[in-house]
Amino acid sequence: MFKNDLRNFPGRAVRALGFSGRGLKGAFLEESFRLEVWGLVLLGAVLAACPWPMWKKAALASAYLLIPLAELFNSALEDLCDLVSPDYHHLAGRAKDKGSAAVLLAMLVNVLALLALWLAD
């Protein structure tokens, strides 16, 4: 059985990458995700010019990646809510609000990481 799994691995990996690519392409249709990606580009430029040690740069970049990650989950949740409940339903609204709160908390984690790294000197 394990041999078959290894033999099928390249095809499964390629299909999985295709699914991920479709998900990212769909995410780029949303303005909030595009803004977060531009924020990552800007952060990369700032960190390239920043004299911080590499571990601080990596920590801050990792913290920032939580924001688009949370946005992807939030978007997936919103899409699912819209599929299941095309008309307004208070539970779908609450689910969407919680997804939005997750994005906000990811942003807060990023701010706290920045402050902690800045004050660590």
N, C-alpha and C positions, 0 to 999 in steps of 0.2 A: 504494500500500500504506500509506503513512504517513497519508493522508487517512482511510482506514478505521480505523486505530488511534486517531486523534483522535476520530472520530465515535463509536467504541465506548467511549472512555475513561470517560465518566460512569457508564455501567452497570457497567463493570468495577470502578471505584473504589467504587461503592456495594456491590457484592458483596464486595469485599475488606474493606471496613469491617464488613460483616456477619460475615464469617469471624473477624475480629479480635475483634469483640464477643462471639461465641460462645466464643472462646478465653479471654477475660477472665472471662466468666461462669463457665466451668468452673474457672478458677483460683481464683475466690472460694469455691468449694466446699471448698478446702483451707485448713486452719487456718493453716498456715505463711504462705501468701500473704496472708491477711487480716491477720495480725500485722504483716507487712512493710508493708502499706498503712497500718495504724494508726501504725506507726513513721514513715512518710512524713508523715502528718497531724501527728504530734507534732513532727517536725523542722520542718515548715512553721511551726507556732506558735512554736517556739523561735527560728527564724531571723527571724520577723517582729518579735520583741521584742529581738533581738540587735543591738548597735550596729555590727556588722561592715559593711564596704563591700559593695556589691551583688555584686562579682566573687567575693568569698569565699563569700557565700551561694549563688551559682549553682554554684560549684565543689563545695561540700559537697552540695548537692541533687543534682547530677549524679553524684557519687560514690555517693550513696545509691541512686540509681535502678538501679545495677548489681546491687543485691541482689534486687529483685523480677524483674529481667530474667533473672538466673541461675536464680532459682526457677522461672520459666516454662519455661526450657530443661530444667531438672532434671525438672519434672513431665511435660513432653512425653516425655523419655527414659524415665521410669518407666512411663508409659502404654504406650509402644511396647514396652518390655521385657515388660510384663504381657501384651500382645497376642501377642507372638511366642513367649513362654515362660511359659505360665500356671503351670506347675510350677516349683519351684526349679531354677535352673541357676546354677552358679558364675560363668559369664560375664555373665549378666544381673545377678547380685548385684554383680559388679565394676563393671559399667557404672553401676548405680544409686549405688554408693559414689563413683564419680568425679563424677557429677552433684552429689551432696551436697558433695563437696570443692570443686566450683566455687562453690557458694553460700557456703561458708565463706571461700573466697578473696575473694569479692566483699565479704563483711563485713570482712575484713582490710584490703582496699583502702580501705573507708570509714573505718576507724579510723585508718589511716595518713594519709588526706587530712585528717581532723579534726585530728590532731596537727600536720601540716605547716602547716595554715592557722592554727592556734592559736599556733604558735611563730613564724610569719612576721612578727609585729609587731616 
